[in-house]
């Protein structure tokens, strides 16, 4: 049995939601869920679901960069107690890990899921079943992990689960390499956007994630997420209910990238942006592997404590204040 402390209540009334219902209930009552599904399926016909813009017909099981066909691959489904306190609470975040990914991060800690076909194709009906099972187990939210390439399938599953009794907040847990059209399909369906802004420079993105346009696409996506849900807000129990929860993984030698990201968040998104500054990077996947795929010796170690402290200082100096003061 996992022992988890109860999340303390939020103290700032500016970010308190007293009476909460999931965003999708409005669309449900207006009878608009089916029209979202129809628009989502149209995206799959000529796939521009994410910034890769592959232009394949996934309804006919064609695939390209993400290797995902008509149906999403689901790797694992479980109550997750390793997420942020405001998501995991005391009964866990109801997590569905999607298999495969539209990025090629050479350091991926979940590479067996993101870079291999680990898991099973699931119909939207099956994904809805998983969501309702997690709700029945007492999870505080439904947490879609790595959904960028299967946003239309997420729309389908939510539309099926809501009439069957789904009433939990939806968390969209993403790398931020999302398509704007897909995010607009999700407006009114997602309560909490949780993007990880990884890199500021195109060179870092090209070298480490094989997507040189990642910084521009991430900035566009995060601004759209902020427009939809605003800053992160909590219920009286301290659990997140709606808003933008940013993540940034501190990596070796990237102090300047972190500084630029935090300054942009404070000045272009909102100084009220809630940020989780993550210190759990370790060398994984292709890091340390001697091959012709590239030289990544600069990130072949954990970040030094001074680098993590520098990231926290950059967030404060950049104008952010909503983050855990662990360093």
C-alpha positions in Angstrom: 0.0 0.0 0.0 1.4 3.4 -1.0 1.4 5.9 1.9 0.8 9.4 0.5 0.2 12.5 2.7 -2.9 14.4 2.0 -2.3 17.5 -0.1 -2.6 20.6 1.9 -5.3 23.1 0.9 -4.3 26.0 -1.3 -3.9 29.2 0.6 -4.2 32.0 -2.0 -7.8 32.8 -2.7 -6.8 34.3 -6.0 -6.2 30.7 -7.2 -9.0 28.9 -5.5 -12.0 27.2 -7.2 -14.8 26.6 -4.7 -17.4 25.0 -7.0 -15.8 22.9 -9.8 -17.1 20.8 -12.6 -15.0 19.5 -15.5 -14.8 21.7 -18.6 -16.3 19.0 -20.8 -19.7 19.2 -19.0 -20.5 22.4 -20.8 -20.0 20.9 -24.2 -21.9 17.8 -23.1 -25.0 19.8 -22.0 -24.9 21.8 -25.2 -24.7 18.6 -27.3 -21.4 19.6 -28.9 -19.2 16.5 -28.1 -20.1 14.7 -31.3 -19.2 17.6 -33.5 -15.8 17.7 -31.8 -15.4 14.0 -32.6 -16.2 14.6 -36.3 -13.7 17.4 -36.5 -11.1 15.2 -34.8 -11.6 12.4 -37.2 -11.2 14.8 -40.1 -7.7 15.7 -38.7 -6.7 12.0 -39.1 -7.7 11.9 -42.8 -4.8 14.1 -43.7 -2.7 14.0 -40.6 -1.5 17.4 -39.3 -2.3 16.4 -35.7 1.2 17.5 -34.6 3.9 19.8 -36.1 5.3 16.9 -38.1 2.5 17.4 -40.6 2.9 14.0 -42.2 -0.2 14.3 -44.4 -1.0 10.5 -44.2 -4.5 9.1 -43.9 -4.5 7.5 -40.5 -8.1 6.4 -40.8 -6.8 4.0 -43.4 -4.0 2.9 -41.0 -1.3 4.9 -42.7 1.5 6.1 -40.4 4.8 8.0 -40.6 6.8 9.7 -37.9 4.8 8.7 -34.8 4.1 5.2 -36.2 0.6 5.4 -34.9 -2.3 4.4 -37.1 -6.0 4.7 -36.6 -6.0 3.7 -33.0 -3.9 5.0 -30.1 -1.4 2.6 -28.5 -1.9 2.5 -24.8 1.1 1.2 -22.8 0.1 1.4 -19.2 -2.9 2.4 -17.1 -2.6 2.9 -13.4 -3.0 5.3 -10.4 0.2 7.3 -10.5 1.7 8.5 -7.2 4.9 10.0 -8.8 3.2 13.1 -10.3 3.1 16.6 -8.7 1.4 16.6 -5.2 -1.5 18.6 -6.5 -2.3 15.9 -9.1 -1.5 12.7 -7.2 -3.2 13.7 -3.9 -3.8 10.7 -1.7 -5.4 8.3 -4.3 -3.2 8.9 -7.3 -3.5 10.5 -10.7 -5.3 8.3 -13.1 -2.6 7.9 -15.7 -2.8 6.5 -19.3 0.6 6.3 -20.9 0.3 6.4 -24.7 2.9 4.5 -26.6 5.1 6.0 -29.2 5.9 9.8 -29.6 6.4 12.5 -32.2 9.8 13.5 -30.7 13.1 11.6 -30.8 14.7 12.7 -27.5 18.0 10.9 -27.3 17.9 11.0 -23.5 14.3 9.8 -23.0 13.8 8.0 -19.7 10.7 6.2 -21.1 12.3 5.2 -24.4 10.9 1.7 -24.2 7.4 3.3 -24.4 8.1 6.3 -26.5 10.4 4.8 -29.2 9.1 1.3 -29.3 5.6 -0.1 -29.9 5.1 -1.1 -26.2 1.5 -1.6 -25.5 -1.7 -2.4 -27.4 -3.9 -0.5 -29.9 -7.0 0.6 -28.1 -10.3 1.7 -29.6 -11.9 4.9 -28.1 -14.4 2.6 -26.3 -11.6 0.8 -24.6 -9.8 4.0 -23.6 -13.2 5.3 -22.2 -13.4 2.0 -20.2 -9.9 2.7 -18.8 -10.9 6.2 -17.8 -14.0 5.0 -15.9 -12.1 2.3 -14.2 -9.5 4.8 -12.9 -12.4 7.0 -11.7 -13.9 4.0 -9.9 -10.6 3.4 -8.2 -10.8 6.8 -6.7 -8.2 8.7 -8.8 -8.4 12.4 -8.7 -8.0 13.1 -12.4 -7.5 11.4 -15.8 -3.9 12.1 -16.9 -3.1 11.5 -20.6 0.7 11.1 -21.0 2.3 11.8 -24.3 -0.9 12.6 -26.2 0.4 15.0 -28.8 0.1 12.5 -31.7 -3.2 11.1 -30.6 -5.2 14.2 -29.7 -8.1 13.2 -31.9 -8.3 9.8 -30.2 -8.4 11.6 -26.8 -11.3 13.7 -28.0 -13.1 10.5 -29.1 -12.6 8.8 -25.8 -13.7 11.7 -23.7 -16.9 12.1 -25.8 -17.7 8.4 -25.0 -16.8 8.5 -21.3 -18.7 11.6 -20.3 -22.2 10.2 -21.1 -21.2 7.1 -19.1 -20.5 9.1 -16.0 -17.0 10.5 -16.2 -16.7 13.5 -13.9 -12.9 13.9 -13.3 -10.7 16.7 -14.5 -8.7 15.9 -17.6 -4.9 16.5 -17.5 -3.1 16.8 -20.8 0.5 15.8 -20.0 2.6 16.8 -23.0 6.1 17.6 -24.4 4.6 20.8 -25.8 5.3 19.7 -29.4 1.6 20.0 -30.2 -0.4 21.2 -33.2 -2.5 24.3 -32.7 -5.5 22.8 -34.5 -5.4 19.9 -32.2 -5.2 22.1 -29.1 -8.2 24.1 -30.3 -10.1 20.8 -30.7 -9.4 20.2 -27.0 -10.7 23.5 -25.8 -13.5 22.9 -23.4 -12.4 19.3 -22.9 -9.1 19.7 -21.0 -9.0 21.2 -17.6 -5.2 21.1 -16.8 -2.5 21.4 -19.5 0.9 20.2 -18.3 3.5 20.9 -20.9 7.2 20.4 -20.4 9.1 23.2 -22.1 12.4 21.4 -22.9 14.6 23.6 -25.0 14.9 27.3 -26.0 17.4 27.0 -28.8 16.7 25.4 -32.2 20.2 23.8 -32.1 19.5 22.0 -28.8 16.1 20.9 -30.1 17.5 19.6 -33.4 20.4 17.8 -31.7 18.6 16.3 -28.7 15.0 15.8 -29.9 15.4 15.8 -33.7 12.9 18.6 -34.1 14.6 21.9 -34.8 11.2 23.8 -34.8 10.4 22.6 -31.3 11.0 26.0 -29.5 8.7 27.9 -31.8 6.0 25.2 -31.7 6.2 24.9 -28.0 5.8 28.7 -27.5 2.8 28.7 -29.7 1.2 25.7 -28.0 1.8 27.1 -24.4 0.3 30.4 -25.3 -2.8 28.6 -26.6 -3.0 26.5 -23.5 -2.8 29.6 -21.3 -5.5 31.2 -23.4 -7.8 28.3 -22.8 -7.4 27.6 -19.1 -5.4 30.4 -17.5 -3.1 30.0 -14.5 -3.3 26.9 -12.3 -6.1 26.9 -9.7 -6.9 24.6 -6.9 -9.9 23.2 -5.0 -10.2 23.7 -1.2 -8.5 20.3 -0.8 -5.3 21.5 -2.5 -5.8 19.4 -5.7 -5.4 21.1 -9.0 -8.6 21.8 -10.8 -7.9 23.9 -13.9 -5.1 25.8 -15.5 -1.6 25.6 -16.9 1.0 23.6 -14.9 4.4 24.1 -16.6 7.3 21.7 -16.3 11.0 22.2 -17.1 13.6 19.4 -16.8 16.9 20.7 -15.7 19.7 19.3 -17.9 23.4 19.5 -17.6 25.0 22.6 -19.1 21.7 24.3 -20.1 21.5 27.1 -17.6 21.0 29.7 -20.3 18.2 27.7 -21.9 16.4 27.5 -18.6 16.9 31.2 -18.0 15.4 32.1 -21.3 12.4 29.8 -20.8 11.6 31.2 -17.4 11.9 34.8 -18.5 9.6 34.1 -21.5 7.0 32.4 -19.2 6.9 35.3 -16.8 6.7 38.0 -19.4 4.9 36.5 -22.3 2.6 33.9 -20.6 2.0 35.1 -17.1 4.0 35.9 -13.9 1.3 33.7 -12.2 2.5 30.6 -14.2 2.9 27.6 -11.9 6.2 25.8 -12.7 7.6 22.5 -11.6 11.4 22.7 -11.9 12.3 19.0 -12.2 15.7 17.7 -11.0 15.4 14.1 -12.0 17.4 14.0 -15.2 19.8 11.1 -15.6 21.5 9.7 -18.6 19.3 7.2 -20.5 18.5 5.7 -23.9 21.2 6.8 -26.4 23.3 8.7 -23.8 26.5 6.9 -23.2 26.0 4.6 -26.1 29.0 4.7 -28.5 27.6 4.8 -32.0 27.4 7.0 -35.1 24.2 8.5 -33.9 25.9 11.5 -32.3 28.1 12.7 -29.4 26.1 13.5 -26.3 29.0 13.5 -23.8 27.9 16.9 -22.5 24.7 15.4 -21.0 26.3 12.1 -19.9 25.8 12.9 -16.2 23.2 14.1 -13.8 22.9 17.9 -13.3 25.1 19.4 -10.6 23.4 20.9 -7.6 24.7 24.3 -8.6 22.9 23.9 -11.9 19.6 23.0 -10.2 20.0 26.0 -7.8 20.8 28.2 -10.8 17.5 27.1 -12.5 15.5 28.1 -9.4 17.4 31.4 -9.2 16.6 32.0 -12.9 12.9 31.4 -12.3 12.8 33.9 -9.4 14.9 36.5 -11.3 12.8 36.1 -14.4 9.7 37.1 -12.5 8.1 33.7 -11.6 7.1 32.9 -8.0 4.7 29.9 -8.1 7.1 26.9 -7.7 8.2 24.7 -4.8 11.3 26.1 -3.1 13.2 22.9 -2.8 16.6 24.5 -3.6 
